[in-house]
Amino acid sequence: APAQLAAPGAGAVRPYLPAQSHDRQQIEQALAQTHGNKSRAAQLLGLTLRQLNYRIKRLEMT
């Protein structure tokens, strides 16, 4: 018998979320809380530094 696949979301890795999932306001708030520290802001948002930088660029934040 063929192996059955697990149901979607059953112990799966968190799916990739596009830039819109953490909007500008959330990013600005996290950066304010961390006094501009992007590494710490990314941790607060549950992102990697690379993901945060991508979203900042994508949202045209400078």
Backbone torsions as a table, in degrees:
resi	resn	phi	psi	omega
1	ALA	NA	140.2	179.1
2	PRO	-67.2	147.5	178.0
3	ALA	-67.1	140.9	178.6
4	GLN	-90.4	141.2	177.8
5	LEU	-83.2	148.9	176.9
6	ALA	-67.9	150.4	177.9
7	ALA	-63.3	146.5	178.8
8	PRO	-55.4	133.8	178.3
9	GLY	86.8	-7.9	-179.8
10	ALA	-78.0	93.3	179.9
11	GLY	69.8	16.4	-177.8
12	ALA	-77.8	157.3	174.6
13	VAL	-67.7	145.7	179.4
14	ARG	-55.5	130.9	-178.4
15	PRO	-69.0	157.0	176.2
16	TYR	-64.1	134.8	178.4
17	LEU	-115.2	133.4	-179.1
18	PRO	-68.8	170.1	-174.9
19	ALA	-55.6	-33.3	-176.4
20	GLN	-66.5	-17.1	-176.8
21	SER	-66.9	-31.2	173.5
22	HIS	-114.6	95.7	-173.8
23	ASP	-70.9	170.7	-177.5
24	ARG	-50.6	-43.8	-176.7
25	GLN	-63.1	-41.9	179.3
26	GLN	-64.4	-41.9	179.9
27	ILE	-65.9	-45.2	179.4
28	GLU	-61.3	-40.5	179.7
29	GLN	-64.7	-44.0	179.4
30	ALA	-63.8	-41.1	178.7
31	LEU	-66.0	-37.5	178.0
32	ALA	-65.6	-42.9	179.9
33	GLN	-62.3	-32.4	-176.3
34	THR	-101.8	12.7	179.4
35	HIS	54.3	41.5	176.2
36	GLY	85.1	3.2	-179.8
37	ASN	-78.7	104.8	-175.5
38	LYS	-65.7	-36.6	179.5
39	SER	-61.5	-46.3	-180.0
40	ARG	-70.3	-37.0	177.6
41	ALA	-62.6	-41.8	178.4
42	ALA	-60.7	-42.6	178.5
43	GLN	-60.9	-43.0	179.0
44	LEU	-60.1	-36.4	-177.6
45	LEU	-86.5	-5.0	-178.6
46	GLY	74.7	31.0	-178.5
47	LEU	-119.6	165.4	168.0
48	THR	-84.8	163.4	177.0
49	LEU	-59.4	-40.3	179.7
50	ARG	-62.1	-42.0	178.4
51	GLN	-64.3	-41.8	179.2
52	LEU	-63.0	-46.5	179.0
53	ASN	-60.0	-38.5	177.8
54	TYR	-62.1	-45.3	-179.0
55	ARG	-66.3	-39.5	177.9
56	ILE	-60.4	-45.2	178.8
57	LYS	-64.9	-44.4	-177.5
58	ARG	-63.5	-36.7	179.3
59	LEU	-86.4	3.5	179.5
60	GLU	56.2	44.5	175.7
61	MET	-96.1	139.5	178.0
62	THR	-127.9	NA	NA
